[in-house]
Amino acid sequence: MLIYLLLILLIFQVLFCFVVFKKDLLSPAFVFSLSFSISVICAIIYKSRWDLDLHLNTFMVLLFGVVEYVIFTTAIHLLYLWRYGLKAQYNNDLKPLVVERWKLLSFILLEIFVILWTIKSLLQNFNGFHTLSEIIFQYQYLTKFTEESVDISSNLYLMRDFVHASGFVWIYILINNILVKYKKGFILIAINVLLCLISDVILGGRGGAIQILFGGIVIFYLLWKRRFGWESNIKFKHILGAIVFVGILMLSFQYLGNLLGRNSTVTLADYIAKYLGAQIKNLDLFLQETRDNSSNLWGSQTFIYVIRFLGESVGIIDSYYFYQLDLPFRYVNGFSLGNVYTTFYPYIYDFGYSGVFYLVLVMAIITQIIYERAKRAKKTIDIKVLLYSFLFYSIVFSFFSNKFYERVFNISFIKLLIFWYIIRFVLLKIKIRREKE
């Protein structure tokens, strides 16, 4: 019965956010509570198959984790309204983002080069396999579940990070120019977006491409509101389009996984359920186990990428760089539940139940402040808009795993910010003018 009560209370949180944030569909509180509601719905559908009988401690963690996030994001929102009011949000100043043709073509060539270099590196490391999908699977397996290293140049990884960062910028430019009905260079910009997505999936990970696509939803929403005012409602066709887009993404998720070597024989419904709802069952199983509230290494699960970076910096490669997350795969009645446990799992693993309070508090404050600043953005290719488009993925998938602390407390995040500033400067500031004849 507890899981049904949890769903009712979570839906109440969704409705509360919808009213308090004045139908703001991308406010952190609304998105956070909605994502957990959807996850619980999926868990209820598979309740009997997974033997899911939610325990009280799991119920309390999920409910109060969401409630706390909603409370603190709401408080930050009200403080911004009190300090700045609503007028600051009306910036009807969108202009065409004009990128010179030589820059568009240069980035296309760079992206193609990075894709080909990545494929070449994979072939050199795994020349005993017959297909590219088999090679990609082996790469994913070795890098995620073993301590074996893959001989791929650090310069290639750096360039791949640069291409990934540019994906957010290109989709920003594409959407901006669509909204202002500026068509020049549209095809080349769209090709840049596509190549960035291909670059992200070529090593087997789907997360990078999904981040850019979800970031596109955020960018469209913020730029639309900036152009037409925050009192204007997004048209129903746009909401329907977003729903269809997410639906297609979910339906193609298994196919894309098979294409990248993650062969799955379960039905599509079971596959989607594992990704959307199994985290609830996994968290429940974890919380019933007897174990210490703290791990041997401080923050080992929550701040794993900080630990790896610091470990590599001080030269303790064997102990830290290859340190793996403790995410055992779960099975119930012969059904695979995967190895993700919601964002609350590492907080409790590392710091006990008190970790949920402190870490949710920090996440709520950071995400809401960035969103408030993104809503008041005024610059062309505004970094604050890009930043929230990046964080949005972490908020949406908090029901899935610890996306926020893994992605923000990470040296890659610093590189992402640096690359955004560099790309914006190159695209908007550097000009090559022909001399008059």
Salt bridges, closest charged atoms under 4 A:
ASP93 OD1 - ARG226 NE 2.90
GLU100 OE1 - LYS103 NZ 3.25
ASP161 OD2 - LYS415 NZ 2.94
ASP200 OD2 - HIS164 ND1 2.85
ASP270 OD1 - ARG49 NH1 3.07
ASP284 OD2 - HIS55 ND1 2.97
GLU289 OE2 - ARG330 NH1 2.66
GLU372 OE2 - HIS77 ND1 2.73
GLU372 OE1 - LYS375 NZ 3.45
GLU372 OE1 - ARG376 NH1 2.88
ASP382 OD1 - LYS384 NZ 3.22
